[in-house]
Amino acid sequence: MNTVTRAAHTISIVALAILTSVTGSNLWAALNTAPASLTTSHRDFCALVQRKLVDTALPLTNKIHTTKEAFTESKARAKPIETQQFSETDAGGRLLGISCKTKSA
């Protein structure tokens, strides 16, 4: 096989691999529906994040802070498991983001 033929053959294989990968990804995404999105008032958001990070069935407390200062000074605990959560909103009350403090071990 000469260099030109080998290069053309390699390009064909790479193109097929990319096409298969993209098609497979899109098919998988189409067949697997995403879980329901969390609402902006979801009070267990950081607890759910903690359970995703560390697979545990232990009881868990999610402490909600009403001020950023209180959240900043807080610490997540491992025993008993306690996460910290602060929801930041704009002047109109629209959710801008949720901050979490979790423990990994």
C-alpha positions in Angstrom: 0.0 0.0 0.0 1.5 3.3 -1.0 1.5 6.5 1.1 -1.3 8.2 -0.7 -3.6 5.1 -0.5 -2.7 4.6 3.2 -3.5 8.2 4.0 -6.9 8.0 2.2 -7.7 4.8 4.0 -6.8 6.3 7.4 -8.9 9.4 6.7 -11.9 7.2 5.8 -11.5 5.2 9.0 -11.2 8.4 11.1 -14.2 10.0 9.4 -16.3 6.8 10.0 -15.2 6.7 13.7 -16.2 10.4 14.2 -19.6 9.9 12.4 -20.3 6.8 14.5 -19.4 8.5 17.7 -21.5 11.6 17.0 -24.5 9.5 15.8 -24.2 7.2 18.8 -24.1 10.2 21.2 -27.1 11.8 19.7 -29.1 8.6 19.7 -28.2 7.9 23.3 -29.3 11.5 24.3 -32.5 11.1 22.4 -33.4 7.8 24.0 -32.5 8.8 27.6 -34.6 11.6 28.9 -33.0 13.9 31.5 -34.3 13.9 35.0 -36.8 16.6 36.0 -35.0 19.9 36.6 -34.9 21.3 40.1 -37.1 24.2 41.0 -35.6 27.5 42.3 -37.2 26.8 45.7 -35.7 23.3 46.0 -34.5 23.2 49.6 -32.7 19.9 49.3 -30.5 20.9 46.4 -27.2 20.7 48.2 -28.2 17.4 49.9 -28.9 15.9 46.5 -25.5 17.2 45.3 -23.9 15.6 48.4 -25.6 12.2 47.7 -24.4 12.4 44.0 -20.8 13.1 45.1 -20.6 10.4 47.8 -23.0 7.5 47.5 -24.5 7.3 51.0 -27.8 6.3 52.6 -26.8 8.0 55.9 -29.1 10.7 57.3 -28.2 14.1 56.0 -29.1 17.6 57.1 -29.1 20.5 54.6 -28.7 23.8 56.4 -30.2 26.8 54.5 -28.5 30.2 55.1 -30.4 33.4 54.6 -27.3 35.6 54.3 -24.1 35.2 52.3 -22.0 36.1 55.4 -23.5 33.2 57.4 -22.9 30.8 54.5 -19.3 32.0 54.1 -18.6 31.4 57.8 -20.2 28.0 57.8 -18.5 24.6 57.3 -19.9 21.3 56.0 -19.7 18.5 58.6 -18.9 14.8 58.1 -20.4 13.4 61.3 -23.3 13.9 61.3 -23.4 14.7 57.6 -24.5 18.4 57.2 -24.3 20.4 54.0 -24.6 24.2 53.7 -26.7 26.0 51.1 -27.1 29.6 50.1 -29.4 30.8 47.2 -28.4 34.1 45.7 -31.2 36.1 44.1 -31.3 39.5 42.2 -33.3 42.5 43.4 -36.4 41.0 41.7 -36.1 37.7 43.6 -35.0 35.8 40.5 -32.5 33.0 41.4 -29.0 33.7 40.2 -27.3 30.7 41.7 -27.1 28.1 44.5 -23.9 27.7 46.5 -23.2 24.4 48.3 -20.6 23.2 50.8 -20.3 19.5 51.0 -18.0 16.8 52.4 -16.3 14.3 50.2 -15.4 11.8 52.8 
